[in-house]
Amino acid sequence: ESLADSLEEPLEEPLEELDVLNIDFGIVKLDVDLGVELGIEELDVELDMKLNIKLSIELDMKLDMKLDMLKLFVSELLVPK
């Protein structure tokens, strides 16, 4: 889903076509297609929101998995042989 698609109100005239912006944060890769007129601040806010949401979901999932593995490991250690 591009940034343009996620905006509810269509903007009258797009500024100029900007290249696709690739932001790679290791876990999250956002391809943002900017054919719309957006101030830099608005763009930053949009990206921050999307990145924060994606990053926290990714991190939560990774942390949950690691915690589960750790619990499993500890429970196996505690089981008398």
mmCIF file as gemmi writes it, N, C-alpha and C atoms, coordinates in Angstrom:
data_model
loop_
_atom_site.group_PDB
_atom_site.id
_atom_site.type_symbol
_atom_site.label_atom_id
_atom_site.label_alt_id
_atom_site.label_comp_id
_atom_site.label_asym_id
_atom_site.label_entity_id
_atom_site.label_seq_id
_atom_site.pdbx_PDB_ins_code
_atom_site.Cartn_x
_atom_site.Cartn_y
_atom_site.Cartn_z
_atom_site.occupancy
_atom_site.B_iso_or_equiv
_atom_site.pdbx_formal_charge
_atom_site.auth_seq_id
_atom_site.auth_asym_id
_atom_site.pdbx_PDB_model_num
ATOM 1 N N . GLU Axp A 1 ? 0.857 -1.187 0 1 0 ? 1 A 1
ATOM 2 C CA . GLU Axp A 1 ? 0 0 0 1 0 ? 1 A 1
ATOM 3 C C . GLU Axp A 1 ? 0.887 1.228 0 1 0 ? 1 A 1
ATOM 4 N N . SER Axp A 2 ? 0.68 2.088 -0.978 1 0 ? 2 A 1
ATOM 5 C CA . SER Axp A 2 ? 1.525 3.273 -1.026 1 0 ? 2 A 1
ATOM 6 C C . SER Axp A 2 ? 0.982 4.34 -0.104 1 0 ? 2 A 1
ATOM 7 N N . LEU Axp A 3 ? 1.832 5.3 0.201 1 0 ? 3 A 1
ATOM 8 C CA . LEU Axp A 3 ? 1.449 6.407 1.074 1 0 ? 3 A 1
ATOM 9 C C . LEU Axp A 3 ? 0.259 7.14 0.474 1 0 ? 3 A 1
ATOM 10 N N . ALA Axp A 4 ? 0.277 7.276 -0.85 1 0 ? 4 A 1
ATOM 11 C CA . ALA Axp A 4 ? -0.803 7.988 -1.532 1 0 ? 4 A 1
ATOM 12 C C . ALA Axp A 4 ? -2.138 7.286 -1.303 1 0 ? 4 A 1
ATOM 13 N N . ASP Axp A 5 ? -2.135 5.958 -1.361 1 0 ? 5 A 1
ATOM 14 C CA . ASP Axp A 5 ? -3.367 5.199 -1.168 1 0 ? 5 A 1
ATOM 15 C C . ASP Axp A 5 ? -3.916 5.371 0.233 1 0 ? 5 A 1
ATOM 16 N N . SER Axp A 6 ? -3.025 5.561 1.204 1 0 ? 6 A 1
ATOM 17 C CA . SER Axp A 6 ? -3.473 5.598 2.584 1 0 ? 6 A 1
ATOM 18 C C . SER Axp A 6 ? -4.056 6.953 2.972 1 0 ? 6 A 1
ATOM 19 N N . LEU Axp A 7 ? -3.862 7.951 2.127 1 0 ? 7 A 1
ATOM 20 C CA . LEU Axp A 7 ? -4.44 9.261 2.43 1 0 ? 7 A 1
ATOM 21 C C . LEU Axp A 7 ? -5.91 9.256 2.049 1 0 ? 7 A 1
ATOM 22 N N . GLU Axp A 8 ? -6.741 9.727 2.968 1 0 ? 8 A 1
ATOM 23 C CA . GLU Axp A 8 ? -8.171 9.644 2.698 1 0 ? 8 A 1
ATOM 24 C C . GLU Axp A 8 ? -8.626 10.693 1.687 1 0 ? 8 A 1
ATOM 25 N N . GLU Axp A 9 ? -8.202 11.956 1.872 1 0 ? 9 A 1
ATOM 26 C CA . GLU Axp A 9 ? -8.641 12.991 0.946 1 0 ? 9 A 1
ATOM 27 C C . GLU Axp A 9 ? -7.657 13.088 -0.218 1 0 ? 9 A 1
ATOM 28 N N . PRO Axp A 10 ? -8.173 12.962 -1.437 1 0 ? 10 A 1
ATOM 29 C CA . PRO Axp A 10 ? -7.274 13.114 -2.586 1 0 ? 10 A 1
ATOM 30 C C . PRO Axp A 10 ? -6.809 14.559 -2.699 1 0 ? 10 A 1
ATOM 31 N N . LEU Axp A 11 ? -5.59 14.758 -3.102 1 0 ? 11 A 1
ATOM 32 C CA . LEU Axp A 11 ? -5.059 16.112 -3.243 1 0 ? 11 A 1
ATOM 33 C C . LEU Axp A 11 ? -5.242 16.553 -4.694 1 0 ? 11 A 1
ATOM 34 N N . GLU Axp A 12 ? -5.506 17.859 -4.864 1 0 ? 12 A 1
ATOM 35 C CA . GLU Axp A 12 ? -5.846 18.369 -6.193 1 0 ? 12 A 1
ATOM 36 C C . GLU Axp A 12 ? -4.759 18.067 -7.231 1 0 ? 12 A 1
ATOM 37 N N . GLU Axp A 13 ? -3.619 18.754 -7.097 1 0 ? 13 A 1
ATOM 38 C CA . GLU Axp A 13 ? -2.576 18.575 -8.101 1 0 ? 13 A 1
ATOM 39 C C . GLU Axp A 13 ? -1.339 17.967 -7.473 1 0 ? 13 A 1
ATOM 40 N N . PRO Axp A 14 ? -0.929 16.817 -7.976 1 0 ? 14 A 1
ATOM 41 C CA . PRO Axp A 14 ? 0.331 16.277 -7.461 1 0 ? 14 A 1
ATOM 42 C C . PRO Axp A 14 ? 1.475 17.21 -7.832 1 0 ? 14 A 1
ATOM 43 N N . LEU Axp A 15 ? 2.455 17.323 -6.972 1 0 ? 15 A 1
ATOM 44 C CA . LEU Axp A 15 ? 3.6 18.181 -7.247 1 0 ? 15 A 1
ATOM 45 C C . LEU Axp A 15 ? 4.328 17.565 -8.441 1 0 ? 15 A 1
ATOM 46 N N . GLU Axp A 16 ? 5.527 17.093 -8.264 1 0 ? 16 A 1
ATOM 47 C CA . GLU Axp A 16 ? 6.19 16.4 -9.36 1 0 ? 16 A 1
ATOM 48 C C . GLU Axp A 16 ? 6.411 14.969 -8.898 1 0 ? 16 A 1
ATOM 49 N N . GLU Axp A 17 ? 6.499 14.066 -9.868 1 0 ? 17 A 1
ATOM 50 C CA . GLU Axp A 17 ? 6.73 12.669 -9.517 1 0 ? 17 A 1
ATOM 51 C C . GLU Axp A 17 ? 8.055 12.551 -8.775 1 0 ? 17 A 1
ATOM 52 N N . LEU Axp A 18 ? 8.004 12.001 -7.606 1 0 ? 18 A 1
ATOM 53 C CA . LEU Axp A 18 ? 9.249 11.755 -6.881 1 0 ? 18 A 1
ATOM 54 C C . LEU Axp A 18 ? 9.555 10.278 -7.006 1 0 ? 18 A 1
ATOM 55 N N . ASP Axp A 19 ? 10.833 9.953 -6.951 1 0 ? 19 A 1
ATOM 56 C CA . ASP Axp A 19 ? 11.192 8.547 -7.062 1 0 ? 19 A 1
ATOM 57 C C . ASP Axp A 19 ? 10.666 7.768 -5.876 1 0 ? 19 A 1
ATOM 58 N N . VAL Axp A 20 ? 10.614 6.47 -6.056 1 0 ? 20 A 1
ATOM 59 C CA . VAL Axp A 20 ? 10.208 5.61 -4.951 1 0 ? 20 A 1
ATOM 60 C C . VAL Axp A 20 ? 11.287 5.692 -3.887 1 0 ? 20 A 1
ATOM 61 N N . LEU Axp A 21 ? 10.827 5.88 -2.677 1 0 ? 21 A 1
ATOM 62 C CA . LEU Axp A 21 ? 11.742 6.062 -1.562 1 0 ? 21 A 1
ATOM 63 C C . LEU Axp A 21 ? 11.86 4.733 -0.833 1 0 ? 21 A 1
ATOM 64 N N . ASN Axp A 22 ? 13.051 4.179 -0.788 1 0 ? 22 A 1
ATOM 65 C CA . ASN Axp A 22 ? 13.237 2.916 -0.081 1 0 ? 22 A 1
ATOM 66 C C . ASN Axp A 22 ? 13.864 3.172 1.265 1 0 ? 22 A 1
ATOM 67 N N . ILE Axp A 23 ? 13.175 2.78 2.309 1 0 ? 23 A 1
ATOM 68 C CA . ILE Axp A 23 ? 13.715 2.961 3.645 1 0 ? 23 A 1
ATOM 69 C C . ILE Axp A 23 ? 13.882 1.582 4.238 1 0 ? 23 A 1
ATOM 70 N N . ASP Axp A 24 ? 15.1 1.223 4.525 1 0 ? 24 A 1
ATOM 71 C CA . ASP Axp A 24 ? 15.361 -0.119 5.015 1 0 ? 24 A 1
ATOM 72 C C . ASP Axp A 24 ? 15.849 -0.028 6.443 1 0 ? 24 A 1
ATOM 73 N N . PHE Axp A 25 ? 15.06 -0.512 7.37 1 0 ? 25 A 1
ATOM 74 C CA . PHE Axp A 25 ? 15.436 -0.455 8.774 1 0 ? 25 A 1
ATOM 75 C C . PHE Axp A 25 ? 15.815 -1.84 9.264 1 0 ? 25 A 1
ATOM 76 N N . GLY Axp A 26 ? 16.372 -2.649 8.405 1 0 ? 26 A 1
ATOM 77 C CA . GLY Axp A 26 ? 16.746 -3.99 8.814 1 0 ? 26 A 1
ATOM 78 C C . GLY Axp A 26 ? 15.53 -4.885 8.846 1 0 ? 26 A 1
ATOM 79 N N . ILE Axp A 27 ? 14.598 -4.577 9.749 1 0 ? 27 A 1
ATOM 80 C CA . ILE Axp A 27 ? 13.424 -5.436 9.855 1 0 ? 27 A 1
ATOM 81 C C . ILE Axp A 27 ? 12.354 -4.981 8.872 1 0 ? 27 A 1
ATOM 82 N N . VAL Axp A 28 ? 12.254 -3.683 8.71 1 0 ? 28 A 1
ATOM 83 C CA . VAL Axp A 28 ? 11.134 -3.139 7.951 1 0 ? 28 A 1
ATOM 84 C C . VAL Axp A 28 ? 11.62 -2.469 6.687 1 0 ? 28 A 1
ATOM 85 N N . LYS Axp A 29 ? 11.037 -2.81 5.573 1 0 ? 29 A 1
ATOM 86 C CA . LYS Axp A 29 ? 11.367 -2.105 4.343 1 0 ? 29 A 1
ATOM 87 C C . LYS Axp A 29 ? 10.083 -1.484 3.821 1 0 ? 29 A 1
ATOM 88 N N . LEU Axp A 30 ? 10.074 -0.165 3.766 1 0 ? 30 A 1
ATOM 89 C CA . LEU Axp A 30 ? 8.884 0.526 3.271 1 0 ? 30 A 1
ATOM 90 C C . LEU Axp A 30 ? 9.17 1.044 1.879 1 0 ? 30 A 1
ATOM 91 N N . ASP Axp A 31 ? 8.312 0.742 0.94 1 0 ? 31 A 1
ATOM 92 C CA . ASP Axp A 31 ? 8.419 1.369 -0.374 1 0 ? 31 A 1
ATOM 93 C C . ASP Axp A 31 ? 7.334 2.422 -0.434 1 0 ? 31 A 1
ATOM 94 N N . VAL Axp A 32 ? 7.752 3.672 -0.422 1 0 ? 32 A 1
ATOM 95 C CA . VAL Axp A 32 ? 6.759 4.732 -0.417 1 0 ? 32 A 1
ATOM 96 C C . VAL Axp A 32 ? 6.761 5.424 -1.764 1 0 ? 32 A 1
ATOM 97 N N . ASP Axp A 33 ? 5.643 5.366 -2.433 1 0 ? 33 A 1
ATOM 98 C CA . ASP Axp A 33 ? 5.52 5.991 -3.746 1 0 ? 33 A 1
ATOM 99 C C . ASP Axp A 33 ? 4.929 7.376 -3.558 1 0 ? 33 A 1
ATOM 100 N N . LEU Axp A 34 ? 5.734 8.404 -3.835 1 0 ? 34 A 1
ATOM 101 C CA . LEU Axp A 34 ? 5.269 9.76 -3.591 1 0 ? 34 A 1
ATOM 102 C C . LEU Axp A 34 ? 4.929 10.483 -4.878 1 0 ? 34 A 1
ATOM 103 N N . GLY Axp A 35 ? 3.702 10.382 -5.302 1 0 ? 35 A 1
ATOM 104 C CA . GLY Axp A 35 ? 3.274 11.163 -6.453 1 0 ? 35 A 1
ATOM 105 C C . GLY Axp A 35 ? 2.345 12.251 -5.97 1 0 ? 35 A 1
ATOM 106 N N . VAL Axp A 36 ? 2.326 12.491 -4.646 1 0 ? 36 A 1
ATOM 107 C CA . VAL Axp A 36 ? 1.377 13.45 -4.094 1 0 ? 36 A 1
ATOM 108 C C . VAL Axp A 36 ? 2.111 14.599 -3.448 1 0 ? 36 A 1
ATOM 109 N N . GLU Axp A 37 ? 1.409 15.693 -3.291 1 0 ? 37 A 1
ATOM 110 C CA . GLU Axp A 37 ? 2.002 16.881 -2.701 1 0 ? 37 A 1
ATOM 111 C C . GLU Axp A 37 ? 1.939 16.751 -1.192 1 0 ? 37 A 1
ATOM 112 N N . LEU Axp A 38 ? 3.094 16.594 -0.557 1 0 ? 38 A 1
ATOM 113 C CA . LEU Axp A 38 ? 3.141 16.445 0.894 1 0 ? 38 A 1
ATOM 114 C C . LEU Axp A 38 ? 4.28 17.295 1.408 1 0 ? 38 A 1
ATOM 115 N N . GLY Axp A 39 ? 4.014 18.035 2.457 1 0 ? 39 A 1
ATOM 116 C CA . GLY Axp A 39 ? 5.113 18.751 3.088 1 0 ? 39 A 1
ATOM 117 C C . GLY Axp A 39 ? 6.015 17.727 3.744 1 0 ? 39 A 1
ATOM 118 N N . ILE Axp A 40 ? 7.283 18.07 3.932 1 0 ? 40 A 1
ATOM 119 C CA . ILE Axp A 40 ? 8.238 17.148 4.526 1 0 ? 40 A 1
ATOM 120 C C . ILE Axp A 40 ? 7.778 16.706 5.911 1 0 ? 40 A 1
ATOM 121 N N . GLU Axp A 41 ? 7.228 17.646 6.686 1 0 ? 41 A 1
ATOM 122 C CA . GLU Axp A 41 ? 6.793 17.29 8.034 1 0 ? 41 A 1
ATOM 123 C C . GLU Axp A 41 ? 5.693 16.246 8 1 0 ? 41 A 1
ATOM 124 N N . GLU Axp A 42 ? 4.694 16.452 7.109 1 0 ? 42 A 1
ATOM 125 C CA . GLU Axp A 42 ? 3.607 15.486 6.992 1 0 ? 42 A 1
ATOM 126 C C . GLU Axp A 42 ? 4.163 14.125 6.604 1 0 ? 42 A 1
ATOM 127 N N . LEU Axp A 43 ? 5.102 14.138 5.657 1 0 ? 43 A 1
ATOM 128 C CA . LEU Axp A 43 ? 5.705 12.902 5.196 1 0 ? 43 A 1
ATOM 129 C C . LEU Axp A 43 ? 6.421 12.204 6.35 1 0 ? 43 A 1
ATOM 130 N N . ASP Axp A 44 ? 7.208 12.979 7.108 1 0 ? 44 A 1
ATOM 131 C CA . ASP Axp A 44 ? 7.917 12.408 8.25 1 0 ? 44 A 1
ATOM 132 C C . ASP Axp A 44 ? 6.954 11.778 9.235 1 0 ? 44 A 1
ATOM 133 N N . VAL Axp A 45 ? 5.857 12.48 9.499 1 0 ? 45 A 1
ATOM 134 C CA . VAL Axp A 45 ? 4.877 11.962 10.445 1 0 ? 45 A 1
ATOM 135 C C . VAL Axp A 45 ? 4.299 10.654 9.931 1 0 ? 45 A 1
ATOM 136 N N . GLU Axp A 46 ? 3.904 10.639 8.644 1 0 ? 46 A 1
ATOM 137 C CA . GLU Axp A 46 ? 3.354 9.422 8.045 1 0 ? 46 A 1
ATOM 138 C C . GLU Axp A 46 ? 4.349 8.271 8.172 1 0 ? 46 A 1
ATOM 139 N N . LEU Axp A 47 ? 5.611 8.536 7.784 1 0 ? 47 A 1
ATOM 140 C CA . LEU Axp A 47 ? 6.62 7.489 7.824 1 0 ? 47 A 1
ATOM 141 C C . LEU Axp A 47 ? 6.86 7.034 9.249 1 0 ? 47 A 1
ATOM 142 N N . ASP Axp A 48 ? 6.966 8.011 10.172 1 0 ? 48 A 1
ATOM 143 C CA . ASP Axp A 48 ? 7.19 7.657 11.568 1 0 ? 48 A 1
ATOM 144 C C . ASP Axp A 48 ? 6.074 6.76 12.07 1 0 ? 48 A 1
ATOM 145 N N . MET Axp A 49 ? 4.831 7.137 11.769 1 0 ? 49 A 1
ATOM 146 C CA . MET Axp A 49 ? 3.705 6.353 12.25 1 0 ? 49 A 1
ATOM 147 C C . MET Axp A 49 ? 3.757 4.943 11.682 1 0 ? 49 A 1
ATOM 148 N N . LYS Axp A 50 ? 3.936 4.855 10.362 1 0 ? 50 A 1
ATOM 149 C CA . LYS Axp A 50 ? 3.982 3.539 9.73 1 0 ? 50 A 1
ATOM 150 C C . LYS Axp A 50 ? 5.147 2.718 10.272 1 0 ? 50 A 1
ATOM 151 N N . LEU Axp A 51 ? 6.317 3.346 10.379 1 0 ? 51 A 1
ATOM 152 C CA . LEU Axp A 51 ? 7.493 2.626 10.855 1 0 ? 51 A 1
ATOM 153 C C . LEU Axp A 51 ? 7.32 2.185 12.301 1 0 ? 51 A 1
ATOM 154 N N . ASN Axp A 52 ? 6.805 3.098 13.129 1 0 ? 52 A 1
ATOM 155 C CA . ASN Axp A 52 ? 6.63 2.749 14.531 1 0 ? 52 A 1
ATOM 156 C C . ASN Axp A 52 ? 5.676 1.583 14.686 1 0 ? 52 A 1
ATOM 157 N N . ILE Axp A 53 ? 4.572 1.625 13.942 1 0 ? 53 A 1
ATOM 158 C CA . ILE Axp A 53 ? 3.6 0.542 14.036 1 0 ? 53 A 1
ATOM 159 C C . ILE Axp A 53 ? 4.242 -0.757 13.564 1 0 ? 53 A 1
ATOM 160 N N . LYS Axp A 54 ? 4.866 -0.722 12.385 1 0 ? 54 A 1
ATOM 161 C CA . LYS Axp A 54 ? 5.469 -1.939 11.836 1 0 ? 54 A 1
ATOM 162 C C . LYS Axp A 54 ? 6.586 -2.441 12.736 1 0 ? 54 A 1
ATOM 163 N N . LEU Axp A 55 ? 7.436 -1.507 13.196 1 0 ? 55 A 1
ATOM 164 C CA . LEU Axp A 55 ? 8.556 -1.911 14.039 1 0 ? 55 A 1
ATOM 165 C C . LEU Axp A 55 ? 8.063 -2.522 15.335 1 0 ? 55 A 1
ATOM 166 N N . SER Axp A 56 ? 7.048 -1.896 15.965 1 0 ? 56 A 1
ATOM 167 C CA . SER Axp A 56 ? 6.627 -2.447 17.244 1 0 ? 56 A 1
ATOM 168 C C . SER Axp A 56 ? 5.96 -3.801 17.058 1 0 ? 56 A 1
ATOM 169 N N . ILE Axp A 57 ? 5.218 -3.973 15.972 1 0 ? 57 A 1
ATOM 170 C CA . ILE Axp A 57 ? 4.612 -5.282 15.725 1 0 ? 57 A 1
ATOM 171 C C . ILE Axp A 57 ? 5.711 -6.316 15.502 1 0 ? 57 A 1
ATOM 172 N N . GLU Axp A 58 ? 6.672 -5.987 14.631 1 0 ? 58 A 1
ATOM 173 C CA . GLU Axp A 58 ? 7.778 -6.907 14.348 1 0 ? 58 A 1
ATOM 174 C C . GLU Axp A 58 ? 8.536 -7.247 15.623 1 0 ? 58 A 1
ATOM 175 N N . LEU Axp A 59 ? 8.865 -6.206 16.398 1 0 ? 59 A 1
ATOM 176 C CA . LEU Axp A 59 ? 9.649 -6.424 17.607 1 0 ? 59 A 1
ATOM 177 C C . LEU Axp A 59 ? 8.868 -7.245 18.619 1 0 ? 59 A 1
ATOM 178 N N . ASP Axp A 60 ? 7.572 -6.932 18.782 1 0 ? 60 A 1
ATOM 179 C CA . ASP Axp A 60 ? 6.741 -7.711 19.694 1 0 ? 60 A 1
ATOM 180 C C . ASP Axp A 60 ? 6.757 -9.178 19.295 1 0 ? 60 A 1
ATOM 181 N N . MET Axp A 61 ? 6.575 -9.438 17.996 1 0 ? 61 A 1
ATOM 182 C CA . MET Axp A 61 ? 6.545 -10.81 17.532 1 0 ? 61 A 1
ATOM 183 C C . MET Axp A 61 ? 7.876 -11.5 17.814 1 0 ? 61 A 1
ATOM 184 N N . LYS Axp A 62 ? 8.971 -10.813 17.475 1 0 ? 62 A 1
ATOM 185 C CA . LYS Axp A 62 ? 10.287 -11.407 17.699 1 0 ? 62 A 1
ATOM 186 C C . LYS Axp A 62 ? 10.524 -11.655 19.187 1 0 ? 62 A 1
ATOM 187 N N . LEU Axp A 63 ? 10.154 -10.669 20.02 1 0 ? 63 A 1
ATOM 188 C CA . LEU Axp A 63 ? 10.357 -10.818 21.461 1 0 ? 63 A 1
ATOM 189 C C . LEU Axp A 63 ? 9.513 -11.957 22.011 1 0 ? 63 A 1
ATOM 190 N N . ASP Axp A 64 ? 8.253 -12.042 21.568 1 0 ? 64 A 1
ATOM 191 C CA . ASP Axp A 64 ? 7.378 -13.119 22.022 1 0 ? 64 A 1
ATOM 192 C C . ASP Axp A 64 ? 7.987 -14.469 21.668 1 0 ? 64 A 1
ATOM 193 N N . MET Axp A 65 ? 8.488 -14.594 20.44 1 0 ? 65 A 1
ATOM 194 C CA . MET Axp A 65 ? 9.078 -15.856 20.021 1 0 ? 65 A 1
ATOM 195 C C . MET Axp A 65 ? 10.286 -16.192 20.889 1 0 ? 65 A 1
ATOM 196 N N . LYS Axp A 66 ? 11.139 -15.183 21.127 1 0 ? 66 A 1
ATOM 197 C CA . LYS Axp A 66 ? 12.328 -15.44 21.937 1 0 ? 66 A 1
ATOM 198 C C . LYS Axp A 66 ? 11.942 -15.814 23.36 1 0 ? 66 A 1
ATOM 199 N N . LEU Axp A 67 ? 10.922 -15.123 23.906 1 0 ? 67 A 1
ATOM 200 C CA . LEU Axp A 67 ? 10.469 -15.434 25.26 1 0 ? 67 A 1
ATOM 201 C C . LEU Axp A 67 ? 9.938 -16.859 25.33 1 0 ? 67 A 1
ATOM 202 N N . ASP Axp A 68 ? 9.137 -17.247 24.332 1 0 ? 68 A 1
ATOM 203 C CA . ASP Axp A 68 ? 8.603 -18.606 24.303 1 0 ? 68 A 1
ATOM 204 C C . ASP Axp A 68 ? 9.735 -19.622 24.255 1 0 ? 68 A 1
ATOM 205 N N . MET Axp A 69 ? 10.738 -19.355 23.416 1 0 ? 69 A 1
ATOM 206 C CA . MET Axp A 69 ? 11.865 -20.281 23.305 1 0 ? 69 A 1
ATOM 207 C C . MET Axp A 69 ? 12.602 -20.373 24.637 1 0 ? 69 A 1
ATOM 208 N N . LEU Axp A 70 ? 12.762 -19.217 25.281 1 0 ? 70 A 1
ATOM 209 C CA . LEU Axp A 70 ? 13.461 -19.175 26.561 1 0 ? 70 A 1
ATOM 210 C C . LEU Axp A 70 ? 12.688 -19.955 27.621 1 0 ? 70 A 1
ATOM 211 N N . LYS Axp A 71 ? 11.354 -19.754 27.656 1 0 ? 71 A 1
ATOM 212 C CA . LYS Axp A 71 ? 10.519 -20.473 28.625 1 0 ? 71 A 1
ATOM 213 C C . LYS Axp A 71 ? 10.628 -21.976 28.398 1 0 ? 71 A 1
ATOM 214 N N . LEU Axp A 72 ? 10.57 -22.367 27.129 1 0 ? 72 A 1
ATOM 215 C CA . LEU Axp A 72 ? 10.668 -23.781 26.778 1 0 ? 72 A 1
ATOM 216 C C . LEU Axp A 72 ? 12.009 -24.337 27.251 1 0 ? 72 A 1
ATOM 217 N N . PHE Axp A 73 ? 13.065 -23.596 26.974 1 0 ? 73 A 1
ATOM 218 C CA . PHE Axp A 73 ? 14.409 -24.007 27.357 1 0 ? 73 A 1
ATOM 219 C C . PHE Axp A 73 ? 14.508 -24.174 28.875 1 0 ? 73 A 1
ATOM 220 N N . VAL Axp A 74 ? 14.012 -23.174 29.604 1 0 ? 74 A 1
ATOM 221 C CA . VAL Axp A 74 ? 14.072 -23.216 31.069 1 0 ? 74 A 1
ATOM 222 C C . VAL Axp A 74 ? 13.235 -24.373 31.595 1 0 ? 74 A 1
ATOM 223 N N . SER Axp A 75 ? 12.041 -24.574 31.024 1 0 ? 75 A 1
ATOM 224 C CA . SER Axp A 75 ? 11.187 -25.656 31.513 1 0 ? 75 A 1
ATOM 225 C C . SER Axp A 75 ? 11.844 -27.014 31.254 1 0 ? 75 A 1
ATOM 226 N N . GLU Axp A 76 ? 12.571 -27.137 30.138 1 0 ? 76 A 1
ATOM 227 C CA . GLU Axp A 76 ? 13.278 -28.39 29.863 1 0 ? 76 A 1
ATOM 228 C C . GLU Axp A 76 ? 14.408 -28.6 30.864 1 0 ? 76 A 1
ATOM 229 N N . LEU Axp A 77 ? 15.041 -27.508 31.277 1 0 ? 77 A 1
ATOM 230 C CA . LEU Axp A 77 ? 16.118 -27.615 32.269 1 0 ? 77 A 1
ATOM 231 C C . LEU Axp A 77 ? 15.571 -28.067 33.62 1 0 ? 77 A 1
ATOM 232 N N . LEU Axp A 78 ? 14.348 -27.606 33.929 1 0 ? 78 A 1
ATOM 233 C CA . LEU Axp A 78 ? 13.779 -27.884 35.244 1 0 ? 78 A 1
ATOM 234 C C . LEU Axp A 78 ? 13.163 -29.272 35.353 1 0 ? 78 A 1
ATOM 235 N N . VAL Axp A 79 ? 12.885 -29.89 34.211 1 0 ? 79 A 1
ATOM 236 C CA . VAL Axp A 79 ? 12.282 -31.228 34.246 1 0 ? 79 A 1
ATOM 237 C C . VAL Axp A 79 ? 13.321 -32.224 34.76 1 0 ? 79 A 1
ATOM 238 N N . PRO Axp A 80 ? 12.978 -32.952 35.842 1 0 ? 80 A 1
ATOM 239 C CA . PRO Axp A 80 ? 13.935 -33.95 36.351 1 0 ? 80 A 1
ATOM 240 C C . PRO Axp A 80 ? 14.096 -35.096 35.36 1 0 ? 80 A 1
ATOM 241 N N . LYS Axp A 81 ? 15.32 -35.548 35.202 1 0 ? 81 A 1
ATOM 242 C CA . LYS Axp A 81 ? 15.568 -36.616 34.226 1 0 ? 81 A 1
ATOM 243 C C . LYS Axp A 81 ? 15.607 -37.965 34.912 1 0 ? 81 A 1
